[in-house]
Amino acid sequence: MKKEKHPLHGYGYGSSCLDNVQIIPLKEVDSTNSYLRRLQPEEIKKEFVVAVAESQTAGRGQRGNSWESEPGKNLTFSILMRPAFVEVREQFILSQAIALSVKETLYDYVRSPHPRIKWPNDIYWNKKKLGGVLIETDLVGKQLDSCIIGIGLNLNQEHFASDAPNPVSVWQITGHTLEPLAVMRNILMRFLRYYEMIRKGNSHDVHELVDRYHKALFRRVGYHHFRSNGEEFLARIRRVEPDGHLVLEDEGGVLRTYGFKEVEYVL
């Protein structure tokens, strides 16, 4: 029997690692994260399940924000996996891996200035948002049972009509139209490589991944304006902790540590 061609084969370089990825193409869905959460066990055929939609009617971002995406113009997809080898206290490494995968893929298309990762995992070009990541996890004890990573990227949209803050698309930056499935394939290829690095647990490789993430951070150098609990202050990024907390140093040399949604950049 002839082996069925994988939906993402033919979009560039080697693709053997994609054989363990199940692709579910969707015309329209409420959100790809929600779709994967509703899957029954018998519907899951491979280690990674990817739902990719031309249109989302209820796409979500961090902080509960909605995500504007013109149907057929952009890339909205989610990945379901079961990374039981990752301890709960170390799960931010998955966020770093996917953020890097998206950022490095977009660098293939947007070079000057190149995209950055706005902590924890938004993708920015200058002061504008190219894309975002939403991660939802289920836990069993001290381990992850399942993880769904949702990615939304502005690729070919020419105009944004909603009041979503500071969106920008690759088309608006470069004037070039991209093939969404080709972009998704390249993101997946990078992410699966990082995922295997995490699974193998080689300390040198994991340190390299984390170091790349830190070097890719938006406003990594110098003092910038932040806001927390209504207070605006100047600070610089010192580091991101393994559990995802952001450590800032203010002008007085005081270290301030924040979790998700506890601090925001003033743009």
C-alpha positions in Angstrom: 0.0 0.0 0.0 1.3 3.4 -1.0 2.1 5.6 2.0 -0.1 8.7 2.2 1.8 11.9 1.8 1.9 14.1 4.9 -0.1 17.3 4.5 3.0 19.4 5.2 5.5 17.6 3.1 6.8 19.5 0.1 7.2 22.9 1.9 10.9 23.0 2.0 13.6 21.1 3.9 13.5 17.6 5.5 10.3 16.5 7.0 10.7 13.1 8.7 9.9 14.4 12.1 6.6 15.6 10.9 5.5 12.0 10.4 4.5 12.0 14.1 2.2 15.0 13.6 -1.5 14.6 12.9 -2.9 17.6 11.0 -6.5 18.6 11.2 -7.5 21.3 8.7 -10.6 23.3 9.6 -12.5 25.8 7.5 -14.0 27.6 10.6 -14.0 26.9 14.3 -14.6 28.8 17.5 -10.9 28.4 18.5 -8.3 25.8 17.6 -7.4 25.4 21.3 -11.0 24.7 22.2 -11.3 22.3 19.3 -8.3 20.2 20.5 -9.6 20.2 24.0 -12.9 18.6 22.8 -11.1 15.8 21.0 -11.9 12.3 22.2 -9.0 9.8 22.9 -9.9 7.7 19.9 -9.5 10.7 17.6 -5.9 11.2 18.6 -3.7 9.2 16.2 -0.2 10.6 16.8 2.0 12.2 19.4 1.3 15.7 18.2 -2.1 16.8 17.0 -2.3 20.1 15.1 -5.6 21.9 14.3 -5.2 24.7 11.8 -8.1 26.9 10.8 -8.8 29.4 8.1 -11.2 31.3 10.4 -11.7 31.4 14.2 -14.9 32.9 15.5 -13.7 33.1 19.1 -9.9 33.3 19.0 -8.3 34.2 22.2 -5.0 35.7 23.4 -3.3 36.3 26.7 -5.2 38.3 29.3 -8.5 37.1 27.8 -8.1 39.4 24.8 -9.8 38.5 21.5 -7.7 37.9 18.4 -8.6 39.7 15.2 -7.8 37.6 12.1 -9.3 38.1 8.6 -10.4 34.6 7.3 -7.9 33.0 5.0 -5.3 35.8 5.5 -3.3 34.7 8.6 -2.1 31.7 10.5 -4.1 30.3 13.4 -3.3 26.8 14.7 -2.8 24.9 17.9 -0.7 21.9 19.0 -1.8 19.2 21.4 0.8 17.1 23.1 1.4 15.1 26.3 4.8 16.2 27.7 4.7 14.0 30.8 8.5 14.3 31.1 8.2 18.0 32.0 7.7 18.9 35.7 5.1 21.5 36.5 7.7 23.9 38.0 9.7 23.7 34.7 6.8 24.0 32.2 7.8 27.5 31.1 10.5 25.9 29.0 7.7 24.9 26.5 6.6 28.5 26.3 10.2 29.5 25.6 10.5 26.8 22.9 7.4 27.8 21.0 8.2 31.5 21.2 11.6 30.9 19.9 10.3 28.7 17.1 7.8 31.4 16.0 10.4 34.3 16.3 13.1 32.4 14.4 10.6 31.4 11.6 9.5 35.0 11.2 13.1 36.1 11.0 13.2 34.2 7.7 10.7 36.8 6.3 11.3 40.0 8.4 14.9 41.0 8.9 15.3 44.7 9.7 14.6 45.1 12.5 14.0 41.5 13.2 11.1 40.3 15.4 11.5 40.0 19.2 9.8 38.0 22.0 7.8 40.3 24.4 7.7 38.4 27.7 6.3 35.9 28.1 5.6 34.9 24.5 4.1 37.6 22.3 6.0 38.3 19.0 6.7 42.0 18.3 8.2 44.0 15.5 9.2 47.4 16.7 6.3 48.3 19.0 3.7 46.4 17.1 2.4 42.9 17.6 3.0 40.3 14.9 1.6 37.3 16.9 0.9 35.7 20.1 0.9 32.4 21.9 -1.7 31.0 24.4 -0.7 27.9 26.4 -3.2 25.8 28.4 -2.1 22.8 30.5 -3.7 20.0 32.5 -1.7 18.7 35.4 -1.4 15.3 37.2 0.5 15.7 40.4 3.9 17.3 39.7 3.8 16.4 35.9 2.1 17.8 32.9 -0.7 15.5 31.6 -1.5 17.5 28.4 -0.5 20.8 26.9 -2.3 22.8 24.1 -0.3 25.6 22.5 -2.3 28.1 20.4 -0.5 30.3 17.9 -1.9 33.3 16.0 0.2 35.1 13.5 -0.6 38.1 11.3 0.7 37.2 7.9 -1.2 38.6 5.0 -3.8 40.9 6.5 -3.7 44.4 4.9 -6.0 46.3 7.4 -7.0 45.8 11.0 -10.5 47.0 11.9 -10.9 46.1 15.5 -9.6 48.1 18.5 -6.9 45.5 19.2 -3.8 47.3 20.3 -0.9 47.8 17.8 -1.3 44.9 15.4 0.9 44.5 12.3 1.2 41.9 9.7 4.2 40.6 7.7 2.5 41.9 4.5 2.3 45.4 6.0 6.0 45.2 6.9 7.4 43.7 3.7 4.6 43.8 1.0 5.0 40.1 0.5 2.3 37.5 0.7 3.2 34.3 2.6 1.8 30.7 2.3 0.4 30.0 5.8 0.9 26.3 5.7 4.6 26.8 4.8 5.0 29.1 7.7 3.3 26.7 10.0 5.5 23.8 8.8 8.7 25.7 9.5 7.4 26.6 13.0 6.6 23.0 13.7 10.0 21.8 12.5 11.8 24.2 14.8 9.5 23.4 17.7 9.8 19.7 17.4 13.6 20.0 17.5 13.5 22.1 20.6 10.9 19.7 22.1 13.3 16.8 21.6 16.1 18.8 23.2 13.9 19.3 26.3 12.9 15.6 26.3 16.5 14.4 26.2 17.3 16.7 29.1 20.9 17.5 28.1 21.7 20.5 30.3 24.0 22.1 27.7 21.2 22.0 25.0 18.5 23.3 27.4 20.8 26.1 28.6 21.3 27.1 24.9 17.6 27.2 24.4 17.1 29.4 27.4 20.0 31.6 26.4 18.5 32.1 22.9 15.2 33.1 24.5 16.8 35.7 26.7 18.8 37.2 23.8 15.6 37.4 21.8 13.6 39.4 24.4 11.9 42.6 23.4 13.5 45.6 25.2 16.2 43.4 26.6 18.8 46.2 26.7 18.5 49.4 28.7 15.8 50.9 30.9 12.2 51.0 29.8 8.8 51.9 31.2 6.7 49.3 32.9 3.4 49.4 34.9 2.2 47.3 37.8 -0.8 48.0 40.1 -1.2 51.4 38.5 2.4 52.4 39.2 4.6 53.3 36.2 8.4 52.9 36.7 11.6 52.6 34.8 13.4 49.3 34.9 15.6 46.9 32.9 15.2 43.2 32.4 17.6 41.1 34.5 16.3 37.6 33.7 13.4 35.3 33.3 13.2 32.6 36.0 12.7 28.9 35.1 9.1 29.1 36.3 8.5 32.1 34.0 8.7 35.0 36.5 10.2 38.2 35.1 12.9 39.8 37.2 13.3 43.6 36.7 15.8 46.0 38.2 14.5 49.5 38.8 16.5 52.7 38.7 17.3 52.4 42.4 18.9 49.0 41.9 15.9 47.1 43.5 15.0 43.8 42.0 11.3 43.3 41.3 9.8 39.9 40.4 6.5 39.5 38.6 4.3 36.6 37.4 2.1 36.6 34.4 -0.4 39.5 34.2 1.3 41.2 37.2 3.3 43.7 35.1 3.0 45.2 31.6 5.2 47.1 29.2 4.3 50.7 28.6 4.6 51.1 24.9 
